[in-house]
């Protein structure tokens, strides 16, 4: 298998800086995504700078996702209004303010504000950064760089899990804000996306930007390709209602709703944000929760990396179905363990089981459910509604994460932690069955063939979408 990594280092400096910038942004966002798992235990300690209650802990988890929901319309508007480059740069300012609130906060409201601001910057950055990098990168490395951003988010989770339990809250905030400060300093020297410059009719600036981004100076052919692509995209813009009125678009939207809902109701955000407390409650004494938690995102990172290279070989449905089966089994194993512990069984003799199940879960969930929806999103929607379709997917992703986190905390308090895992295990099982029956295989299909599949017609036949 030929990897595109060496090609990344062929060309001019700004392309390398694009890789660095995207990585920095993603690492910082990953740190904040996993921040609550180790940090809440620090906040619960006697020498905590801020006294927290259980309700505070729930809000610290929810506000990050609510911030992402708030940031969604700004992400969509800013990309075309102020440009890709300035949107990414602006998000780093918001992120630094969020980390400052967390690091300097001496009461819970500072932490609330920090989590909210960092949720906003994460959504803006994860919308603008992939667009920016995909538009400035050469086509030979475009897909690799887009995937690298997501993988580096997992690196950020590894970092916060590795340092969070052993350093003060302000120290982790210094690490996170320092990453964004590097981005803030570097990014003004980066060229704007040539696509955006053509879009706003700055032809000369687009040529100069492309010349900086390529190792060759004659960029006329590529510049013309960009002009043609921009003109085509302008004429193919659809209406918001087309996302749901047209049958094939509606099916694509329902598939993305299913996949994004399944990700979170298989417990991925819940485990990332509460891993340390879950392992502590399980009572495993083989390895401390702080140490074993480091292995969790490492396995996620390895699994997601492997899946990235297998998704075009094995197919989307194979990865989704196998991932769903593994994830459902591990969730039910954890649920049974906690249930038996509640009933008074001598679970201390088998306390290695939840630790092993959590680690298998980490590898299983990122092998398919955690990576394939990102790939499929760009494949299912036609060009004229692709932006709206991706925004819809992002909205479902954020809303599902908020709802799953809230339900987990509510069920833990009212019904018990075993019920939470039973519910997630059952929903994951049900969703996996639906995915295997409903989601089409897009491996090796052109975008036109995928549209024919969504319309339920043979690719050789002409068709007109059915409207209701």
Residue pairs with C-beta under 8 A, 6 or more apart in sequence:
1 309
3 144
3 309
4 140
4 141
4 143
4 144
5 144
7 138
7 140
7 141
8 15
8 16
8 19
8 141
8 144
8 145
9 16
10 215
11 138
11 213
11 214
11 215
12 212
12 213
12 214
12 215
14 136
14 190
14 191
14 212
14 213
15 136
15 137
15 138
15 141
15 213
17 186
17 189
17 190
18 132
18 133
18 136
18 137
18 145
18 190
19 133
19 145
19 148
20 186
21 88
21 129
21 183
21 186
21 187
21 190
22 129
22 130
22 132
22 133
22 145
22 148
22 149
22 152
23 148
23 149
23 152
23 155
24 179
24 180
24 182
24 183
25 88
25 91
25 92
25 125
25 129
25 149
25 180
25 183
26 125
26 126
26 129
26 149
26 150
26 151
26 152
26 153
26 155
26 156
27 152
27 153
27 155
27 156
27 159
27 179
28 95
28 156
28 176
28 179
28 180
28 183
29 95
29 118
29 121
29 122
29 125
29 126
29 153
29 156
30 152
30 153
30 154
30 155
30 156
30 157
30 158
30 159
30 160
31 156
31 157
31 159
31 160
31 172
31 175
31 176
31 179
32 64
32 98
32 115
32 118
32 119
32 122
32 156
32 160
32 176
33 64
33 122
33 153
33 156
33 157
33 272
33 273
34 156
34 157
34 160
34 161
34 164
34 272
34 273
34 275
34 297
35 64
35 115
35 160
35 164
35 172
36 57
36 60
36 61
36 64
36 273
36 274
37 160
37 161
37 164
37 272
37 273
37 274
37 275
37 276
37 277
37 293
38 160
38 161
38 164
38 165
38 276
38 290
38 293
39 160
39 164
39 169
39 172
40 52
40 57
40 60
40 276
40 277
41 165
41 276
41 277
41 280
42 48
42 164
42 165
42 168
42 169
43 50
43 52
43 57
43 169
44 52
49 105
49 106
49 168
49 169
49 170
50 105
50 106
50 107
50 108
50 110
50 111
50 169
51 108
52 60
52 108
54 413
56 108
56 111
58 405
58 406
58 409
59 112
60 111
60 112
60 115
61 273
61 274
61 405
61 409
62 402
62 405
62 406
63 112
63 115
63 116
63 119
64 115
64 116
64 118
64 119
64 122
65 119
65 269
65 398
65 401
65 402
65 405
66 116
66 119
66 402
67 115
67 116
67 117
67 118
67 119
67 120
67 121
67 122
67 123
68 119
68 120
68 122
68 123
68 398
68 401
69 119
69 123
69 395
69 398
69 399
69 402
70 116
70 119
70 120
70 123
71 119
71 120
71 121
71 122
71 123
71 124
72 123
72 127
72 391
72 394
72 395
72 398
74 120
74 123
74 124
75 87
75 123
75 124
75 127
75 128
75 394
76 127
76 387
76 391
78 86
78 87
78 90
78 124
78 128
79 87
79 127
79 128
79 131
80 196
80 199
82 90
83 192
83 193
83 196
83 200
84 128
84 131
84 132
84 135
84 192
84 193
84 196
85 132
85 187
85 190
85 191
85 192
85 193
85 196
86 192
87 124
87 128
87 132
88 124
88 125
88 128
88 129
88 132
88 183
88 187
89 183
89 184
89 187
89 188
90 124
91 120
91 121
91 124
91 125
91 128
92 121
92 125
92 180
92 181
92 183
92 184
92 187
93 184
94 117
94 118
94 120
94 121
94 124
95 117
95 118
95 121
95 122
95 125
95 176
95 177
95 180
96 177
96 180
96 181
96 184
97 117
98 113
98 114
98 115
98 116
98 117
98 118
98 120
98 121
99 114
99 118
99 173
99 174
99 176
99 177
99 180
100 114
100 173
100 177
101 110
101 111
101 113
101 114
101 117
102 110
102 111
102 114
102 115
102 118
102 169
102 170
102 173
103 169
103 170
103 172
103 173
103 174
103 177
104 110
104 170
104 173
105 111
105 113
105 114
105 169
114 173
123 394
123 398
126 149
127 394
129 149
130 146
130 149
131 193
132 193
133 142
133 145
133 146
133 149
134 142
134 145
134 146
135 193
135 194
135 195
135 196
136 191
136 193
136 194
136 209
136 213
137 145
138 214
147 308
150 304
150 371
150 374
151 301
151 304
151 305
151 308
154 297
154 300
154 301
154 304
154 366
155 301
157 272
157 297
157 300
158 294
158 297
158 298
158 301
159 175
160 172
161 275
161 293
161 294
161 296
161 297
162 294
163 171
163 172
163 175
164 172
165 276
165 290
165 293
166 290
191 208
191 209
191 212
191 213
192 205
192 209
193 209
194 206
194 207
194 209
194 210
194 213
194 223
194 226
195 226
195 229
195 230
197 203
197 205
197 206
197 209
198 206
198 223
198 226
198 227
198 230
199 230
199 234
206 223
206 226
207 219
207 223
210 219
210 222
210 223
210 226
211 217
211 219
214 222
232 383
233 383
236 382
236 383
236 384
237 384
238 382
238 384
238 385
238 388
240 388
242 249
242 384
242 385
242 388
243 249
243 250
243 253
243 385
243 388
243 389
243 392
244 250
244 253
245 467
245 468
246 465
246 466
246 467
247 454
247 455
247 465
247 466
247 467
247 468
248 382
248 451
248 454
248 455
248 465
249 381
249 382
249 385
249 389
249 454
249 465
251 454
252 380
252 381
252 389
252 454
253 389
253 392
255 376
255 380
255 438
255 439
255 440
256 373
256 376
256 377
256 380
256 389
256 392
256 393
256 396
257 396
258 431
258 434
258 435
258 438
258 439
259 320
259 369
259 372
259 373
259 376
259 435
259 439
260 373
260 393
260 396
260 397
260 400
261 396
261 400
261 431
262 324
262 369
262 427
262 428
262 431
262 432
262 435
263 365
263 369
263 370
263 373
263 397
263 400
264 270
264 397
264 400
264 401
264 403
264 404
265 400
265 404
265 424
265 427
265 428
265 431
266 324
266 327
266 328
266 331
266 365
266 369
266 424
266 427
266 428
266 431
267 331
267 361
267 404
267 408
267 420
267 421
267 424
267 428
268 365
268 369
268 370
269 401
269 404
269 405
270 404
270 405
270 408
270 420
270 424
271 278
271 296
271 358
271 361
271 362
272 297
273 405
274 408
275 289
275 293
275 296
275 358
276 289
276 290
276 293
278 354
278 358
278 417
279 289
279 292
279 293
279 354
279 355
279 358
280 289
281 338
281 417
282 334
282 337
282 338
282 341
282 351
282 354
282 355
283 341
283 347
283 348
283 351
284 292
284 351
284 352
284 354
284 355
285 348
285 351
286 292
286 351
286 352
286 355
287 355
292 355
292 358
292 359
295 359
295 362
296 358
296 359
296 362
297 362
299 359
299 362
299 363
299 366
300 362
300 363
300 365
300 366
300 370
301 366
302 363
303 362
303 363
303 364
303 366
303 367
304 366
304 367
304 370
304 371
306 367
307 319
307 366
307 367
307 368
307 371
307 372
308 371
310 319
311 319
311 371
311 372
311 375
311 443
312 443
312 444
314 443
315 441
315 443
316 372
316 375
316 376
316 439
316 441
316 442
316 443
317 435
317 436
317 439
317 440
317 441
319 367
319 368
319 371
319 372
320 368
320 369
320 372
320 432
320 435
320 436
320 439
321 368
321 432
321 435
321 436
322 364
322 367
322 368
323 364
323 365
323 366
323 367
323 368
323 369
323 370
323 372
324 368
324 369
324 428
324 429
324 431
324 432
324 435
324 436
325 432
326 360
326 361
326 363
326 364
326 365
326 367
327 361
327 364
327 365
327 369
327 428
327 432
328 425
328 428
328 429
328 432
329 425
330 357
330 358
330 360
330 361
330 364
331 361
331 421
331 424
331 425
331 428
332 421
332 422
332 425
332 429
333 353
333 354
333 357
334 354
334 357
334 358
334 361
334 421
334 425
335 418
335 419
335 420
335 421
335 422
335 424
335 425
336 418
337 347
337 350
337 353
337 354
337 357
338 354
338 416
338 417
338 418
338 421
339 418
339 422
340 347
341 347
341 418
342 416
342 418
373 393
376 439
376 442
377 389
377 390
377 393
378 386
378 390
379 442
379 445
379 447
379 450
380 389
380 442
380 450
380 454
381 388
381 389
381 390
382 447
382 451
404 424
407 420
407 423
408 420
408 424
411 417
411 419
411 420
411 423
412 420
440 450
440 453
440 454
442 450
442 453
445 453
448 459
449 459
452 458
452 459
452 461
452 463
453 459
455 463
455 465
457 463
